[in-house]
Amino acid sequence: MRRHLAVAMAVTLATAPAIAAPNAQLVASVQNRLDRLGFDAVDADSLTTRQIAALHMQLQGRALSFGPGWIKTRQRVQVILGWDDPDA
């Protein structure tokens, strides 16, 4: 009986989606970086946790430096935001 309970609990925990709101400080940081990149119309509070995480990873280091990589960074941000869909 105890083994069945342990197995059921393990399956439940393994299949349960992890739903957690992103940290407010992280959201504010992503908003600041979006603003600096020219996406000030975007409200980071309305983005999904997955988008916040992807933007956080994308907008690190020299990603915000103006230069050859700046356009690619903007394009990647548009993909993360879902703005790259030609049918939208």
C-alpha positions as protocol buffer text, in pm:
chain_id: "A"
residue {
  index: 1
  type: MET
  ca { x: 0 y: 0 z: 0 }
}
residue {
  index: 2
  type: ARG
  ca { x: 276 y: 241 z: 92 }
}
residue {
  index: 3
  type: ARG
  ca { x: 460 y: 163 z: -231 }
}
residue {
  index: 4
  type: HIS
  ca { x: 150 y: 236 z: -440 }
}
residue {
  index: 5
  type: LEU
  ca { x: 109 y: 568 z: -264 }
}
residue {
  index: 6
  type: ALA
  ca { x: 472 y: 659 z: -328 }
}
residue {
  index: 7
  type: VAL
  ca { x: 444 y: 566 z: -696 }
}
residue {
  index: 8
  type: ALA
  ca { x: 120 y: 763 z: -735 }
}
residue {
  index: 9
  type: MET
  ca { x: 276 y: 1064 z: -567 }
}
residue {
  index: 10
  type: ALA
  ca { x: 586 y: 1044 z: -785 }
}
residue {
  index: 11
  type: VAL
  ca { x: 377 y: 1025 z: -1103 }
}
residue {
  index: 12
  type: THR
  ca { x: 164 y: 1318 z: -991 }
}
residue {
  index: 13
  type: LEU
  ca { x: 466 y: 1534 z: -915 }
}
residue {
  index: 14
  type: ALA
  ca { x: 639 y: 1439 z: -1239 }
}
residue {
  index: 15
  type: THR
  ca { x: 339 y: 1519 z: -1458 }
}
residue {
  index: 16
  type: ALA
  ca { x: 212 y: 1829 z: -1275 }
}
residue {
  index: 17
  type: PRO
  ca { x: 293 y: 2150 z: -1462 }
}
residue {
  index: 18
  type: ALA
  ca { x: 515 y: 2391 z: -1278 }
}
residue {
  index: 19
  type: ILE
  ca { x: 318 y: 2713 z: -1256 }
}
residue {
  index: 20
  type: ALA
  ca { x: 501 y: 2996 z: -1092 }
}
residue {
  index: 21
  type: ALA
  ca { x: 493 y: 3365 z: -1157 }
}
residue {
  index: 22
  type: PRO
  ca { x: 827 y: 3520 z: -1246 }
}
residue {
  index: 23
  type: ASN
  ca { x: 1007 y: 3721 z: -982 }
}
residue {
  index: 24
  type: ALA
  ca { x: 904 y: 4091 z: -984 }
}
residue {
  index: 25
  type: GLN
  ca { x: 1268 y: 4201 z: -988 }
}
residue {
  index: 26
  type: LEU
  ca { x: 1335 y: 3981 z: -1294 }
}
residue {
  index: 27
  type: VAL
  ca { x: 1029 y: 4124 z: -1473 }
}
residue {
  index: 28
  type: ALA
  ca { x: 1145 y: 4480 z: -1396 }
}
residue {
  index: 29
  type: SER
  ca { x: 1493 y: 4397 z: -1525 }
}
residue {
  index: 30
  type: VAL
  ca { x: 1354 y: 4252 z: -1848 }
}
residue {
  index: 31
  type: GLN
  ca { x: 1129 y: 4558 z: -1888 }
}
residue {
  index: 32
  type: ASN
  ca { x: 1430 y: 4787 z: -1852 }
}
residue {
  index: 33
  type: ARG
  ca { x: 1624 y: 4592 z: -2114 }
}
residue {
  index: 34
  type: LEU
  ca { x: 1325 y: 4590 z: -2352 }
}
residue {
  index: 35
  type: ASP
  ca { x: 1294 y: 4967 z: -2311 }
}
residue {
  index: 36
  type: ARG
  ca { x: 1663 y: 5015 z: -2390 }
}
residue {
  index: 37
  type: LEU
  ca { x: 1626 y: 4802 z: -2703 }
}
residue {
  index: 38
  type: GLY
  ca { x: 1330 y: 5008 z: -2828 }
}
residue {
  index: 39
  type: PHE
  ca { x: 1045 y: 4780 z: -2721 }
}
residue {
  index: 40
  type: ASP
  ca { x: 905 y: 5025 z: -2467 }
}
residue {
  index: 41
  type: ALA
  ca { x: 549 y: 4955 z: -2588 }
}
residue {
  index: 42
  type: VAL
  ca { x: 578 y: 4604 z: -2442 }
}
residue {
  index: 43
  type: ASP
  ca { x: 447 y: 4553 z: -2089 }
}
residue {
  index: 44
  type: ALA
  ca { x: 668 y: 4285 z: -1934 }
}
residue {
  index: 45
  type: ASP
  ca { x: 404 y: 4218 z: -1667 }
}
residue {
  index: 46
  type: SER
  ca { x: 176 y: 4079 z: -1937 }
}
residue {
  index: 47
  type: LEU
  ca { x: 434 y: 3830 z: -2071 }
}
residue {
  index: 48
  type: THR
  ca { x: 438 y: 3462 z: -1986 }
}
residue {
  index: 49
  type: THR
  ca { x: 696 y: 3311 z: -1755 }
}
residue {
  index: 50
  type: ARG
  ca { x: 848 y: 3136 z: -2053 }
}
residue {
  index: 51
  type: GLN
  ca { x: 881 y: 3464 z: -2246 }
}
residue {
  index: 52
  type: ILE
  ca { x: 1034 y: 3643 z: -1946 }
}
residue {
  index: 53
  type: ALA
  ca { x: 1290 y: 3363 z: -1907 }
}
residue {
  index: 54
  type: ALA
  ca { x: 1373 y: 3362 z: -2279 }
}
residue {
  index: 55
  type: LEU
  ca { x: 1411 y: 3741 z: -2287 }
}
residue {
  index: 56
  type: HIS
  ca { x: 1626 y: 3734 z: -1976 }
}
residue {
  index: 57
  type: MET
  ca { x: 1859 y: 3484 z: -2139 }
}
residue {
  index: 58
  type: GLN
  ca { x: 1860 y: 3666 z: -2475 }
}
residue {
  index: 59
  type: LEU
  ca { x: 1922 y: 4015 z: -2338 }
}
residue {
  index: 60
  type: GLN
  ca { x: 2240 y: 3953 z: -2142 }
}
residue {
  index: 61
  type: GLY
  ca { x: 2591 y: 4077 z: -2186 }
}
residue {
  index: 62
  type: ARG
  ca { x: 2663 y: 4258 z: -2510 }
}
residue {
  index: 63
  type: ALA
  ca { x: 2318 y: 4190 z: -2657 }
}
residue {
  index: 64
  type: LEU
  ca { x: 2215 y: 4551 z: -2594 }
}
residue {
  index: 65
  type: SER
  ca { x: 2530 y: 4699 z: -2745 }
}
residue {
  index: 66
  type: PHE
  ca { x: 2466 y: 4891 z: -3063 }
}
residue {
  index: 67
  type: GLY
  ca { x: 2650 y: 4723 z: -3347 }
}
residue {
  index: 68
  type: PRO
  ca { x: 2617 y: 4435 z: -3592 }
}
residue {
  index: 69
  type: GLY
  ca { x: 2448 y: 4209 z: -3339 }
}
residue {
  index: 70
  type: TRP
  ca { x: 2187 y: 4469 z: -3241 }
}
residue {
  index: 71
  type: ILE
  ca { x: 1956 y: 4394 z: -3536 }
}
residue {
  index: 72
  type: LYS
  ca { x: 1976 y: 4020 z: -3472 }
}
residue {
  index: 73
  type: THR
  ca { x: 1897 y: 4077 z: -3106 }
}
residue {
  index: 74
  type: ARG
  ca { x: 1589 y: 4281 z: -3202 }
}
residue {
  index: 75
  type: GLN
  ca { x: 1480 y: 4004 z: -3442 }
}
residue {
  index: 76
  type: ARG
  ca { x: 1520 y: 3740 z: -3171 }
}
residue {
  index: 77
  type: VAL
  ca { x: 1316 y: 3951 z: -2929 }
}
residue {
  index: 78
  type: GLN
  ca { x: 1042 y: 3981 z: -3191 }
}
residue {
  index: 79
  type: VAL
  ca { x: 1036 y: 3601 z: -3223 }
}
residue {
  index: 80
  type: ILE
  ca { x: 1009 y: 3560 z: -2845 }
}
residue {
  index: 81
  type: LEU
  ca { x: 727 y: 3814 z: -2833 }
}
residue {
  index: 82
  type: GLY
  ca { x: 550 y: 3639 z: -3120 }
}
residue {
  index: 83
  type: TRP
  ca { x: 573 y: 3942 z: -3348 }
}
residue {
  index: 84
  type: ASP
  ca { x: 741 y: 3746 z: -3627 }
}
residue {
  index: 85
  type: ASP
  ca { x: 417 y: 3582 z: -3747 }
}
residue {
  index: 86
  type: PRO
  ca { x: 341 y: 3718 z: -4097 }
}
residue {
  index: 87
  type: ASP
  ca { x: -27 y: 3616 z: -4064 }
}
residue {
  index: 88
  type: ALA
  ca { x: -77 y: 3822 z: -3748 }
}
